[in-house]
Amino acid sequence: MHVILGILTSLVTLLYLLERMGIDLGGLNPWSWRRRRNWRNRFEGDPIYAIEDAKSVAGLLVVGAAKLDGDIAHEQKQSILREFETTFSMSPKDASDLLNSSSYLLGSPQLIETQLKELLARNVQTFSDEQARSVVEMITNVVAAGGEPSESQRTFLVDVQSGLSKQAEEAGTWG
């Protein structure tokens, strides 16, 4: 017993001396480490993956499909606004806000395709069957508004259709 007490006393003395020398021992706390790691991942991560609202995800998918080949054409922009107003029952200002926020979140054109596929994979369970059909219809209308869809847009549309058809849960209507 006296050996255990001696080891514990030596350990406490060593930790106290390290603390007094200015060596931070707070990193040894596993709960603090996990909290810092989660915060760093949230802070340094892509904000597009923090979105969980079905309307916002659908807006990102629609705007992203239009931006796959570069900037959004005027016809596509008008089509997006019209789709948001009719499908989501939004006011023109809210539809414009959703378009602007989606365009901002999609940011860099090089990452759009990978971002959209990852976003779809993370949020596929939030869409009901009716919502999934609605998203595919909106993407089809928006992509066709700018003329003939490109190969990357057709591929993305097929990916969205297959990705949304895999989900089976009911999540409600757009409301």
Backbone as a ProteinNet text record, in pm:
[ID]
protein_1_A
[PRIMARY]
MHVILGILTSLVTLLYLLERMGIDLGGLNPWSWRRRRNWRNRFEGDPIYAIEDAKSVAGLLVVGAAKLDGDIAHEQKQSILREFETTFSMSPKDASDLLNSSSYLLGSPQLIETQLKELLARNVQTFSDEQARSVVEMITNVVAAGGEPSESQRTFLVDVQSGLSKQAEEAGTWG
[TERTIARY]
81.9	0	86.3	197.7	283.5	352	370.9	431.3	333.9	206.2	103.4	91.6	91.2	84.3	207.6	323.6	445.6	440.5	389.2	377.4	277.1	161.9	60.7	112.8	186.9	244.6	344.9	427.2	525.4	455.4	350.1	274.7	210.4	147.6	85	190.8	305.4	413.2	465.1	483.3	529.8	430.5	300.5	198.5	193.5	209.3	209.3	329.4	445.5	564.8	554.6	499.5	480.2	383.6	279.9	183.2	249.7	332.8	400.9	504.2	561.4	658.8	591.1	459.2	386.9	346.3	364.7	323.6	175.8	97	-48.3	-86.6	-153.8	-197.8	-346.5	-409	-550.6	-577.5	-477	-493.9	-507.2	-480.7	-493.4	-636.8	-723.3	-863	-935.9	-985.7	-1048.5	-1179.6	-1255.1	-1381	-1353.1	-1253.5	-1214.3	-1159.6	-1080.8	-1025.4	-1136.2	-1237.1	-1348.7	-1429.2	-1453.4	-1528.2	-1451.9	-1319.9	-1238.7	-1237.3	-1229	-1226.7	-1359	-1471.9	-1602.3	-1618.4	-1574.1	-1584.8	-1496.7	-1374.8	-1285.1	-1343.6	-1402.6	-1464.2	-1580.5	-1658.8	-1772.4	-1723.8	-1621.1	-1570.1	-1496.8	-1414.3	-1334.1	-1405.2	-1517.6	-1588.7	-1664.1	-1712.1	-1788.1	-1928.6	-1974.9	-2105.7	-2222.1	-2198	-2305.1	-2353.8	-2265.4	-2301.9	-2375.3	-2386	-2458.8	-2607.8	-2648.4	-2788.2	-2867.2	-2980.4	-3063.5	-3207.9	-3246.7	-3382.2	-3403.3	-3513.3	-3539.1	-3551.2	-3612.6	-3625.5	-3489.3	-3405.9	-3272.9	-3187.8	-3197.8	-3123.4	-3173.4	-3305.7	-3362.5	-3317.9	-3316.2	-3269.5	-3124.4	-3041.2	-2900.9	-2886.8	-2967	-2960.1	-3002.9	-3110.4	-3160.5	-3060.4	-3013.2	-2917.5	-2785.7	-2744	-2620.5	-2628.1	-2743.2	-2759.1	-2747	-2798.3	-2787.2	-2644.3	-2568.4	-2431.9	-2325.9	-2365	-2265.4	-2174.2	-2226.4	-2146.6	-2096.5	-2102.6	-2055.6	-2163.5	-2163.9	-2260.8	-2402.4	-2497.6	-2639.1	-2685.2	-2747.9	-2801.3	-2926.5	-2962	-3078.5	-3206.4	-3222	-3341.5	-3348.1	-3232.3	-3228.6	-3259.4	-3209.1	-3236.4	-3385.8	-3448	-3591.8	-3669.5	-3623.7	-3688.1	-3673.3	-3555.8	-3533.7	-3626.9	-3632.7	-3721.1	-3866.7	-3909.2	-4047.4	-4074.6	-3979.6	-3995.6	-4003.8	-3917.8	-3921.3	-4053.8	-4102.4	-4228.2	-4346.2	-4351.6	-4468.1	-4457.5	-4342.1	-4328.7	-4324.4	-4248.7	-4233.9	-4334	-4417.9	-4515.7	-4446.1	-4342.1	-4263.3	-4301.2	-4275.1	-4289.4	-4169.3	-4180.3	-4065.7	-3937.6	-3951.7	-3834	-3771	-3853.3	-3800.1	-3734.5	-3794.5	-3736.1	-3600.9	-3592.5	-3466.4	-3361.9	-3403.5	-3311	-3257.3	-3345.1	-3302.1	-3205.2	-3231.7	-3140.9	-3004.8	-3005	-2878.6	-2799	-2866.1	-2794.2	-2740.6	-2817.6	-2771	-2650.4	-2655.6	-2542.2	-2417.6	-2436.6	-2323	-2262.3	-2346.5	-2295.3	-2223.6	-2268.1	-2203.9	-2068.6	-2048.9	-1920.1	-1835.9	-1733.8	-1633.1	-1686.2	-1674.7	-1731.6	-1663.9	-1540	-1469.4	-1525.7	-1587.1	-1632.8	-1781.4	-1855.1	-2001.1	-2048.6	-1995.9	-2046	-2021.5	-1903	-1875	-1955	-1971.4	-2050.4	-2194.8	-2251.9	-2392.7	-2414.6	-2322.6	-2337.5	-2327.4	-2233.9	-2219	-2339.9	-2389.6	-2507.5	-2628.7	-2645.5	-2757.1	-2744.9	-2625.2	-2605	-2634.4	-2599.7	-2622.7	-2769.1	-2844.8	-2980.3	-3088.5	-3059.3	-3158.6	-3278.7	-3257.8	-3365.9	-3464.1	-3429.8	-3520.4	-3629.1	-3617.9	-3715.3	-3817	-3944.6	-4048.2	-4048.4	-4127.5	-4134.3	-4186.8	-4286.5	-4343.2	-4241.7	-4167.5	-4065.3	-3953.7	-3917.7	-3813.1	-3855.3	-3978.8	-4028.7	-4030.6	-4067.6	-4072.5	-3933.5	-3832.7	-3695	-3646.2	-3672	-3628.2	-3698.7	-3825.9	-3900.9	-3847.1	-3816.1	-3760.5	-3626	-3540.2	-3408.8	-3424.9	-3516	-3539.5	-3585.7	-3679.5	-3730.5	-3622.9	-3542.2	-3439.7	-3329.6	-3287	-3179.9	-3227.1	-3353.4	-3407	-3431.1	-3439.7	-3465.9	-3349.6	-3231.3	-3113.9	-3080.8	-3169.1	-3142.6	-3123.1	-3049.4	-3023.5	-2930.4	-2967.1	-2880.2	-2746.4	-2642.3	-2509.5	-2498.9	-2389.8	-2367.7	-2355.6	-2285.3	-2269.7	-2404.8	-2489.5	-2621.5	-2709.4	-2702.6	-2780.4	-2731.6	-2601.2	-2544.8	-2588.4	-2583.8	-2625.7	-2774.1	-2856.2	-2999.2	-3024.7	-2953	-2966.1	-2920.3	-2810.8	-2762.2	-2863.6	-2927.3	-3028.3	-3148.1	-3191.5	-3305.3	-3274.8	-3157.7	-3123.3	-3100.9	-3040.8	-3016	-3143.3	-3238.3	-3363.1	-3459	-3444.9	-3535.4	-3497.4	-3374.9	-3330.9	-3393.5	-3435.1	-3491	-3632.9	-3673.8	-3805.4	-3889.8	-3830.4	-3904.5	-3990.6	-4101.8	-4188.1	-4144.8	-4121.9	-4078.7	-4180.5	-4293.5	-4395.2	-4391.2	-4470.6	-4476.5	-4397.4	-4391.4	-4314.8	-4374.7	-4503.6	-4570	-4580.1
-118.8	0	125.2	118.9	235.7	264.7	160.6	179	254.9	218.7	285.2	431.4	459.1	597.4	677.4	617	683.7	717.4	622.5	645.8	756.9	753.2	857	994.3	1000.6	1126.6	1180.3	1092.5	1133.7	1184.8	1118.4	1158.6	1295.8	1316.9	1446.2	1555.7	1526.9	1625	1659.4	1559.8	1582	1667.5	1635.3	1713.7	1857.5	1875.9	2010.4	2090.5	2028.8	2098.7	2134.5	2044.7	2074.6	2192.1	2195.1	2304.8	2436.2	2433.8	2555.5	2603.7	2513.3	2550.4	2608.3	2606	2665.1	2566.9	2439.9	2338.2	2310.9	2333.6	2319.8	2172.4	2128.9	1989.4	1974.6	2084.3	2078.7	1991.1	1971.2	1886.1	1739	1703.3	1563.6	1524.8	1623.1	1596.5	1549.3	1425	1373.3	1443.8	1491.8	1561.3	1698.3	1766.2	1894.8	1876.6	1773.3	1744.8	1717.9	1640.4	1609.4	1735.3	1818.1	1941.5	2034.4	2047.9	2131.1	2074.6	1943.7	1879.6	1901.1	1884.5	1907.8	2052.6	2144.9	2285.9	2319.1	2266.2	2290.4	2234.7	2115.8	2057.9	2142.8	2194.9	2278.8	2412.6	2469.1	2599.7	2592.2	2489.1	2476.3	2401.6	2338.4	2259.9	2345.4	2281.9	2350.2	2377.5	2502.7	2534.5	2469.9	2424.8	2363.3	2233.5	2166.3	2039.2	2055	2177.9	2202	2222.7	2232.4	2257.6	2127.8	2135.1	2016.4	2037.4	2162.1	2192.8	2142.9	2073.6	2014.1	2120	2233.8	2339.7	2396.7	2417.1	2471.5	2373.3	2245.7	2143.6	2136.5	2140.3	2138.4	2261.8	2377.3	2498.8	2487	2429.3	2409.9	2314.7	2208.8	2113.3	2178.6	2257.6	2322.2	2426.3	2512.5	2615.8	2551.2	2447.8	2379.1	2313.8	2257	2196.9	2303.3	2422.4	2531.2	2582.7	2576.1	2629.5	2527	2406.3	2303.4	2343.8	2415.1	2452.1	2595.6	2659.2	2796.8	2884.7	3009.2	3104.9	3070.4	3117.9	3093.7	3194.3	3143.9	3231.4	3301.9	3412.6	3490.9	3406.5	3325.4	3241.1	3139.6	3083.9	2987.6	3055.2	3175.9	3248.7	3276.4	3321	3346.4	3217.3	3109.2	2979.3	2931.7	2952.7	2914.2	2992.9	3122.8	3206	3163.7	3136.1	3091.9	2957.2	2864.6	2732.9	2747	2830.6	2850.6	2912	3009.3	3075.4	2980.4	2899.1	2811	2684.2	2620.2	2491.5	2508.3	2607	2627.1	2726.3	2785.1	2886.9	3002.5	3053.9	3163	3294.9	3401	3534.1	3557.4	3653.5	3680.7	3717	3787.4	3823.9	3700.4	3610.2	3488.8	3398.8	3391.1	3310.8	3368.3	3499.8	3564.2	3541.6	3548.7	3523.1	3380.2	3283.2	3143.5	3124.8	3188.5	3181	3241.2	3357.6	3423.1	3343.8	3293.9	3217.7	3086.7	3022.4	2898.2	2924.1	3031.3	3066	3095.3	3164.9	3197.2	3071.5	2981.2	2860.4	2768.8	2768.8	2682	2735.4	2864.3	2928.9	2881.4	2804	2768.7	2670.3	2703.2	2618.1	2481.6	2469.4	2342.3	2236.3	2278.8	2184.4	2155.2	2219.4	2210.6	2066.8	1993.7	1858	1766.8	1772.8	1688.2	1733.1	1866.3	1917.4	1870.4	1878	1841	1692.2	1609.1	1464.7	1431	1493.5	1470.8	1524.4	1641.7	1701.1	1610.6	1556.7	1466.6	1339.4	1285.7	1162.8	1185	1303.3	1332.2	1358.6	1414.4	1460.4	1385.6	1270	1197.8	1155.1	1129.4	1082.5	1193.4	1318.6	1428.5	1449.4	1385.8	1403.7	1291.2	1328	1227.3	1194	1094.3	1057.5	1173.1	1243.1	1357	1469.6	1495.7	1599.4	1561	1434.2	1387.4	1408.4	1373.1	1395.6	1544.3	1625.4	1770	1826.7	1781.3	1828.8	1790.8	1667.3	1622.2	1703.5	1731.7	1811.5	1954.7	2013.1	2148.5	2152.7	2055.3	2052	2036.4	1949.8	1929.2	2058.2	2129.1	2254	2361.4	2373.6	2477.8	2449.6	2325.7	2290.5	2309.1	2278	2292.4	2438.5	2526.7	2668.2	2734.6	2687.6	2746.6	2683.6	2605.7	2535.2	2386.7	2322.2	2179.3	2155.7	2063.5	2036.7	1976.7	2012.3	1957.6	1815.7	1752	1614.2	1606.9	1703	1701.2	1725.6	1809.4	1833.6	1709.5	1641	1516.2	1409.7	1398.7	1302	1335.1	1463.6	1504.2	1475	1499.8	1472.6	1323.7	1239.9	1094.5	1055.5	1115.8	1088	1129.7	1245.1	1292.2	1198.3	1157.9	1065.7	934.2	878.3	750.8	767.9	879.2	903	924.4	997.6	1023.9	906	820.3	705.5	597.5	603.1	502.6	521.7	642.9	668.1	615	573.3	514.1	580.1	669.9	729.6	844	866.5	980.4	1096.4	1211.9	1328.3	1441.6	1421.2	1526.4	1598.8	1702	1780.8	1908.8	1987.4	2111.5	2211	2208.1	2293	2433.1
0	0	0	76.5	85	-49.1	-132.5	-264.4	-355.7	-351	-433.1	-393.1	-263.2	-216.1	-260.5	-260.8	-305.7	-454.9	-535.1	-679.8	-707.3	-639.2	-657.9	-615.7	-504.9	-458.5	-559.8	-614.4	-715	-840.8	-881.6	-1000.8	-980.6	-866.6	-837.5	-832	-771.9	-763.2	-902.6	-987.3	-1124.4	-1202.4	-1191.4	-1261.4	-1209.8	-1081.1	-1022.3	-1072.1	-1076.7	-1123.3	-1271.7	-1353.5	-1496	-1514.7	-1434.2	-1440.8	-1400.7	-1298.7	-1251.8	-1353.4	-1433.4	-1534.8	-1659.3	-1663.9	-1775.6	-1883	-1858.2	-1955.3	-1933.3	-2039.7	-2029	-2033.2	-1930.1	-1922.4	-1956.9	-2000.6	-2035.4	-2156.6	-2240.4	-2357.5	-2324.2	-2201.2	-2161.7	-2126.7	-2114.8	-2082	-2207.9	-2210.9	-2333.2	-2367.5	-2270.5	-2299.5	-2361.2	-2307.6	-2363.6	-2504.9	-2527	-2658	-2758.5	-2721.4	-2811.7	-2844.3	-2744.9	-2766.3	-2861.2	-2840.1	-2929.7	-3070.9	-3084.8	-3216.4	-3289.3	-3219.9	-3282.1	-3324.8	-3240.5	-3275	-3395.1	-3398.9	-3511.1	-3641	-3635.4	-3755.2	-3803.1	-3711.3	-3748.6	-3804.3	-3744	-3785.7	-3918.9	-3936.7	-4057.8	-4168.5	-4139.3	-4238.6	-4338.2	-4443.7	-4546.9	-4493.7	-4495.9	-4438.3	-4512.7	-4633.4	-4711	-4644.4	-4571.6	-4510.5	-4377.6	-4328.3	-4203.6	-4228.9	-4353.7	-4387.4	-4376.7	-4307.5	-4288.6	-4331.9	-4361.8	-4403.9	-4547	-4572	-4703.1	-4812.3	-4781.6	-4882.6	-4919.7	-4822.6	-4850.2	-4929.4	-4894.8	-4968.5	-5112.3	-5129.2	-5264.3	-5342.1	-5277.7	-5343.1	-5387.3	-5302.4	-5338.7	-5456.7	-5459.1	-5570	-5701.1	-5696.5	-5817.9	-5868.7	-5780.3	-5820.9	-5863.9	-5794.4	-5830.7	-5967.1	-6000.4	-6132.9	-6241.4	-6214.8	-6312.6	-6322	-6212.3	-6209.6	-6249.2	-6283.1	-6313.9	-6429.6	-6526.2	-6643.3	-6638.3	-6524.4	-6511.7	-6451.8	-6493	-6439.7	-6484.1	-6406.7	-6436.2	-6540.9	-6646.5	-6750.5	-6698.5	-6764	-6721.6	-6725.9	-6830.8	-6842.5	-6727.9	-6694.1	-6584.1	-6451.1	-6432.8	-6308.8	-6295	-6401	-6397.2	-6374	-6434	-6414.2	-6268.9	-6211.5	-6071.4	-5979.8	-5999.7	-5916.7	-5931.4	-6053.9	-6078.7	-6010.4	-6019.2	-5955.5	-5803.4	-5745.2	-5600.8	-5557	-5633.1	-5596.8	-5605.9	-5711.3	-5729.2	-5645	-5646.9	-5577.1	-5426.1	-5379.1	-5235.3	-5178.3	-5261.5	-5219.9	-5148.2	-5209.5	-5151.4	-5216.4	-5143.8	-5202	-5294.3	-5385.8	-5473.7	-5397.4	-5286	-5206.3	-5142.8	-5087.4	-5026.2	-5131.1	-5249.3	-5356.5	-5398.6	-5407.6	-5442.6	-5334.1	-5208.4	-5097.1	-5101.3	-5130	-5138.3	-5254.2	-5366.6	-5481.1	-5447.1	-5384.5	-5350.4	-5247.4	-5144.4	-5042.1	-5098.7	-5185.9	-5247.6	-5337.4	-5414	-5501	-5417.8	-5306.4	-5220.2	-5158.1	-5109.8	-5045.1	-5144.1	-5268.6	-5367.1	-5411.4	-5397.9	-5418.1	-5534.1	-5507.3	-5606.7	-5710	-5838.3	-5942.3	-5954.8	-5909.9	-5922.2	-5827.7	-5718.3	-5616.9	-5621.9	-5710.5	-5707.2	-5720.2	-5816.5	-5840.1	-5719.7	-5660.1	-5544.8	-5422.8	-5407	-5295.4	-5305.3	-5423.8	-5441	-5417.1	-5463.8	-5441.7	-5293.5	-5223.5	-5079.9	-5003.8	-5044.7	-4981.4	-4999.6	-5117.9	-5145.4	-5062.2	-5051.9	-4974.3	-4825.7	-4774	-4631.9	-4599.5	-4694.4	-4665.3	-4740.3	-4795.3	-4874.6	-4789.1	-4661.6	-4575.5	-4540	-4564.9	-4530	-4634.3	-4749.3	-4856.4	-4858.2	-4873	-4896.1	-5045.1	-5084.6	-5225.7	-5310.4	-5259.3	-5331.8	-5346.1	-5240.8	-5245.7	-5343	-5345.1	-5436.2	-5581.4	-5612.8	-5749.1	-5781.6	-5684.8	-5703.9	-5731.3	-5659	-5679.7	-5819.3	-5859.4	-5991.7	-6100.7	-6081.6	-6179.1	-6186.7	-6069.7	-6069.1	-6140.6	-6113.1	-6178	-6328.6	-6370.5	-6513.6	-6580.8	-6517.5	-6575	-6582.3	-6476.8	-6472.8	-6574.2	-6582.9	-6676.1	-6820.3	-6847.5	-6983.1	-7019.3	-6921.5	-6949.3	-7021	-7000.4	-7064.2	-7197	-7251.9	-7376.9	-7349	-7435.8	-7421.2	-7302.4	-7210.7	-7095	-7138.6	-7065.6	-7095.1	-7041.3	-7074.2	-7029.8	-6877.7	-6817.7	-6671.7	-6603.1	-6660.5	-6602.6	-6614.1	-6728.4	-6744	-6645.2	-6629.4	-6534.7	-6392.2	-6357.9	-6223.7	-6202.1	-6301.2	-6289.6	-6267.3	-6337.8	-6318.2	-6177.7	-6130.5	-5995.3	-5889.5	-5909.5	-5813.9	-5814.9	-5933.3	-5941.7	-5871.5	-5896.1	-5832.6	-5682.5	-5644.2	-5501.5	-5422.8	-5479.4	-5408.5	-5413.7	-5513.4	-5520.7	-5419.6	-5364.3	-5267.9	-5130.2	-5099.9	-4966.3	-4959.2	-4839.2	-4823.8	-4715.4	-4635.1	-4525.7	-4574.4	-4506.1	-4533.2	-4444.7	-4504.2	-4426.3	-4431.9	-4494.2	-4500.9	-4633.2	-4643.8	-4765.8	-4747.9	-4852	-4846	-4749.5	-4733.9	-4636.4	-4671.9
[MASK]
+++++++++++++++++++++++++++++++++++++++++++++++++++++++++++++++++++++++++++++++++++++++++++++++++++++++++++++++++++++++++++++++++++++++++++++++++++++++++++++++++++++++++++++++

